[in-house]
Amino acid sequence: MAADVLEQLEGLQRVADEIDRLDARRREATEQRDQVAESLSAAQAELGRSEEKAHTIDMERRKRELALKGERDRMARVKSRLGEVKTSREYQAVLTETSSAKQGIADHEEALAKDEQELESITAEVDHIKAKVAGIEEDLAAAERSLAKVAEETDGTVARHRAEESRLLEAMPAAVVDRYRLIRSRRGGLAVVQARDEACTACFMRIPPQMYIEVIRRSKVLQCPNCHRILVPPHPVEVTAEVE
Ligand SMILES: [Zn+2]
């Protein structure tokens, strides 16, 4: 009876280990995909900000162009009036206005050149971020593909293991199942371990000789006195012939 239960417990741990391993693979692929998706949204937000900045600078530049055109028109008007000047006072007024328009043109030209320079650099920045976004989009597609592949590879196996797990759980005494679950939840998923050379292979603490004998005999469901994991006899060490 105990021997059967111990065998079922071993089977249960084996199946649980497999499920954990496959779940971890799936989780890892999901996390990877999520990370790439996150950096894509960050890059897209960055692109949005840069495009907005480029738009603002472009608007400034257009306004500046209009203002420059206004000053140039004013200059043309003033110059056209030169021919009608009759008094030296009128001449003085034209000179003042000419000089003011000239200054205005110079100021606007300088500011316009600055706007154009800024626009050029922000446009380069936008292009750079666009390329970055495109690269991350490719990474995301690749991450989605590998997640789908992992899911495809693990789905069937996990379902099979879960069925086996349910079969074992139903076949076992409820008290043993409860104990197994409790230990598994408290001991990082590892509830059933081999005893080897009179020691627990999980926590490496020594097992009293009498208890070790009982473990080897599979006569009872025994727990490690230190870590409380369920102990099973050591599996025969597999000897593989090495050809040199
Ligand atoms: Zn132990």
Boltz pocket constraint, residues with backbone or C-beta under 6 A from the ligand:
constraints:
  - pocket:
      binder: B
      contacts: [[A, 200], [A, 201], [A, 202], [A, 203], [A, 204], [A, 205], [A, 224], [A, 225], [A, 226], [A, 227], [A, 228], [A, 229]]
      max_distance: 6.0
